[in-house]
Amino acid sequence: MFYWLATESEAAGFGLNLDIFETNLINLSVVIGVLVYFVGGVLKKILAERRTAIEAEIVAAEKRQADAQAMLAAEEQKLAQSKVEAERILASAKASAEASKAEILAAAEREIERLKQSATQDTTTSQERAIAELRRQTAKMALEKVEATLDQRLSNNQAAQEALFERSVALLGGN
């Protein structure tokens, strides 16, 4: 079959040339042999170095992965601790807020009570002042009325006036 392809191809203008000398198969074999002999060692060395470098990179990558896993675990632990701390702070803040609320409510109750007492005291004081003012005005009016009545009686009666004078002097310590 190979022969048939070669003969058919030649008729069409292309095909396989099986002549070893014409196709330089021997020359190519010699060149490839020399290349393999001389370059093969270098190529093996380059490939071995490349393999060693790749293995070292894989080892380094695995180490970095292990380090990253360790760091991830440490950071996850820190995150968990942070969450616990945040919950503790939140609970503390809520407790503090409740205590502040209770303290503010108690202070407001005390202030309301003080204002009530102050208002009651102000009312009592105002009432006492009003009563005292009424008493003073009543006493003043009574005194004015008594003076008017006394003046009228004394001006009408000279003898009563002298008797009153004598009695007043005797009360003061005179003869």
C-alpha positions as CSV (number, residue, x, y, z in Angstrom):
1,M,0.0,0.0,0.0
2,F,2.8,2.3,0.8
3,Y,4.2,1.7,-2.6
4,W,0.9,2.4,-4.3
5,L,0.7,5.7,-2.5
6,A,4.1,6.6,-3.6
7,T,3.4,5.8,-7.3
8,E,0.0,7.5,-7.3
9,S,1.4,10.6,-5.6
10,E,4.2,11.0,-8.2
11,A,1.7,11.0,-11.0
12,A,-0.3,13.7,-9.3
13,G,2.9,15.8,-8.7
14,F,3.6,15.1,-5.1
15,G,4.3,12.0,-3.1
16,L,6.8,10.0,-1.0
17,N,10.3,9.7,-2.1
18,L,11.7,6.5,-0.8
19,D,15.2,6.9,-2.1
20,I,17.4,7.2,0.9
21,F,20.2,9.1,-0.7
22,E,17.9,11.5,-2.5
23,T,16.0,12.4,0.7
24,N,19.1,12.6,2.9
25,L,17.7,10.2,5.5
26,I,21.2,9.1,6.4
27,N,22.4,12.6,6.9
28,L,19.4,13.4,9.0
29,S,20.0,10.3,11.1
30,V,23.6,11.2,11.6
31,V,22.7,14.8,12.6
32,I,20.0,13.6,15.0
33,G,22.3,11.0,16.5
34,V,25.0,13.6,17.0
35,L,22.5,16.0,18.5
36,V,21.2,13.3,20.9
37,Y,24.7,12.3,21.9
38,F,26.0,15.8,22.6
39,V,22.8,17.7,23.4
40,G,21.1,14.8,25.2
41,G,23.2,15.1,28.3
42,V,22.7,18.9,28.4
43,L,19.0,18.4,27.7
44,K,18.7,15.8,30.4
45,K,20.6,18.1,32.8
46,I,18.3,21.1,31.9
47,L,15.2,18.9,32.3
48,A,16.5,17.5,35.6
49,E,17.2,21.1,36.8
50,R,13.8,22.1,35.7
51,R,12.2,19.1,37.4
52,T,14.1,20.0,40.6
53,A,13.0,23.6,40.4
54,I,9.4,22.6,39.8
55,E,9.6,20.2,42.8
56,A,11.1,23.0,44.9
57,E,8.3,25.3,43.8
58,I,5.7,22.7,44.6
59,V,7.2,22.1,48.1
60,A,7.3,25.9,48.6
61,A,3.7,26.2,47.4
62,E,2.7,23.4,49.8
63,K,4.5,25.2,52.6
64,R,2.8,28.5,51.8
65,Q,-0.5,26.7,51.6
66,A,0.1,25.1,55.0
67,D,1.2,28.5,56.4
68,A,-1.9,30.1,54.9
69,Q,-4.1,27.4,56.4
70,A,-2.5,28.0,59.8
71,M,-2.9,31.8,59.4
72,L,-6.5,31.2,58.3
73,A,-7.2,29.0,61.4
74,A,-5.6,31.7,63.6
75,E,-7.6,34.5,62.1
76,E,-10.8,32.4,62.3
77,Q,-10.0,31.9,66.0
78,K,-9.4,35.6,66.4
79,L,-12.7,36.3,64.6
80,A,-14.5,34.0,67.0
81,Q,-12.8,35.6,70.0
82,S,-13.8,39.0,68.6
83,K,-17.4,37.9,68.2
84,V,-17.4,36.7,71.8
85,E,-15.9,40.0,72.9
86,A,-18.4,42.0,70.8
87,E,-21.3,40.0,72.4
88,R,-19.8,40.7,75.9
89,I,-19.4,44.4,75.1
90,L,-23.0,44.5,73.8
91,A,-24.3,42.8,76.9
92,S,-22.3,45.1,79.1
93,A,-23.6,48.2,77.1
94,K,-27.2,46.9,77.5
95,A,-26.7,46.4,81.2
96,S,-25.1,49.9,81.5
97,A,-27.9,51.4,79.5
98,E,-30.5,49.7,81.7
99,A,-28.7,50.9,84.9
100,S,-28.5,54.5,83.5
101,K,-32.2,54.3,82.5
102,A,-33.1,53.3,86.1
103,E,-30.9,56.0,87.6
104,I,-32.4,58.6,85.3
105,L,-35.9,57.5,86.1
106,A,-35.1,57.6,89.9
107,A,-33.6,61.0,89.5
108,A,-36.6,62.2,87.6
109,E,-38.9,60.8,90.4
110,R,-36.9,62.6,93.0
111,E,-37.0,65.8,91.1
112,I,-40.8,65.5,90.6
113,E,-41.2,64.8,94.3
114,R,-39.0,67.8,95.2
115,L,-41.0,70.0,92.8
116,K,-44.2,68.8,94.4
117,Q,-42.9,69.6,97.8
118,S,-41.6,73.0,96.6
119,A,-45.0,73.8,95.1
120,T,-46.8,72.7,98.2
121,Q,-44.3,74.8,100.3
122,D,-44.7,77.8,98.0
123,T,-48.5,77.4,98.2
124,T,-48.4,77.2,102.0
125,T,-46.0,80.1,102.2
126,S,-48.2,82.1,99.9
127,Q,-51.3,81.3,102.0
128,E,-49.4,82.2,105.2
129,R,-48.3,85.5,103.6
130,A,-51.9,86.2,102.5
131,I,-53.3,85.4,105.9
132,A,-50.6,87.5,107.6
133,E,-51.4,90.4,105.2
134,L,-55.1,90.0,105.9
135,R,-54.4,90.0,109.7
136,R,-52.2,93.1,109.3
137,Q,-54.8,94.9,107.3
138,T,-57.6,93.9,109.6
139,A,-55.6,95.0,112.7
140,K,-54.8,98.3,110.9
141,M,-58.4,98.9,110.0
142,A,-59.5,98.0,113.5
143,L,-56.9,100.3,115.0
144,E,-58.0,103.1,112.6
145,K,-61.6,102.6,113.6
146,V,-60.7,102.5,117.3
147,E,-58.6,105.7,116.9
148,A,-61.4,107.4,115.1
149,T,-63.9,106.3,117.7
150,L,-61.5,107.3,120.5
151,D,-60.8,110.6,119.0
152,Q,-64.5,111.2,118.6
153,R,-65.3,110.2,122.2
154,L,-62.3,112.1,123.6
155,S,-63.1,115.3,121.7
156,N,-66.6,115.2,123.0
157,N,-65.7,114.5,126.5
158,Q,-62.8,116.5,128.1
159,A,-63.1,114.7,131.5
160,A,-62.7,111.3,129.9
161,Q,-59.7,112.6,128.1
162,E,-58.0,113.7,131.3
163,A,-58.9,110.4,133.0
164,L,-57.3,108.4,130.1
165,F,-54.2,110.6,130.3
166,E,-53.9,110.0,134.1
167,R,-54.4,106.3,133.7
168,S,-51.7,106.1,130.9
169,V,-49.2,108.1,133.1
170,A,-49.9,105.8,136.0
171,L,-49.3,102.7,133.9
172,L,-46.0,104.1,132.6
173,G,-44.8,104.5,136.1
174,G,-45.6,108.1,136.9
175,N,-47.5,109.4,140.0
